[in-house]
Amino acid sequence: MILATGHPVRHFDRIDSTNLEARRLAQDGDRGPLWLVADEQTLGRGRLGRNWVSEPGNLYATFLFSIAEGPQAAAQVSFVAALAVHDTVIALRPELSPRIKWPNDVLIGGAKFCGVLPEVVGEAPTRIAIGCGVNIAHAPEGTPYPVTSLGADLTLPTVLSELDARLTRRLAQWDEGRGFATVRAEWAVRALGLGGNVTATSGTRQLTGTFKELAADGALLLAEADGTLTPIHSGEVSFAELEALRRKHA
């Protein structure tokens, strides 16, 4: 399979995980930038450590690169990657009208078709791996949430090439954090649930309120009924708009 992008590509027929391979390369001193692409993964992971089903026919790829800034800047990459995936869908399937669910899930009609997993895999310099699992030919069955795919008529090389171009542009816009204000603004335009009702888990507390805005550090700012603003940095978040969208497309 010929995989042509603006960066070097290492292709594997079968591997445990492209993100794990990126970590191994970083530990050996590799700084990237490069793509690691596998036809099949045996230990694919999603956000919060969830299993990501990795059958042949879909895209399983990781972009490894390094930055001069410290690891703290890496949290912003989730939003950069989400915009790049959104851009890719708009370029290849504009009729699908994708939306972004905080922090980096890109959805089509309320259904997930892509998993994005950015991780710091090395320091001095900071090396970041952005794992992307994109359903192209098929979507897994038996998932706890709706899933979909882009369509088997799209080829893996086409999707990877487009994703590479879009991610390159968005990383340049981000500029290692110096352009994050612009990234935040463009992410918000495409966000699902912004301004609507949300329920989130913060530690042992379950909070209900309004998704006010995206904080400067990427946290979801939840406005409670008494006006208290609580930043949500991770965990499960339920969006009323998403539930309504899923009912519409059920």
Secondary structure by P-SEA (a helix, b strand, c coil): ccccccbbbbbbcccccaaaaaaaaaaacccccbbbbbccccccccccccbbbbcccbbbbbbbbccccccccccaaaaaaaaaaaaaaaaccccccccccccbbbbccccccbbbbbbbcccccbbbbbbbbbbcccccccccbbbbcccccccaaaaaaaaaaaaaaaaaaaccccaaaaaaaaaaaacccccbbbbbbccccccccccccccccccbbbbcccbbbbbbcccbbbbaaaaaaaaaac
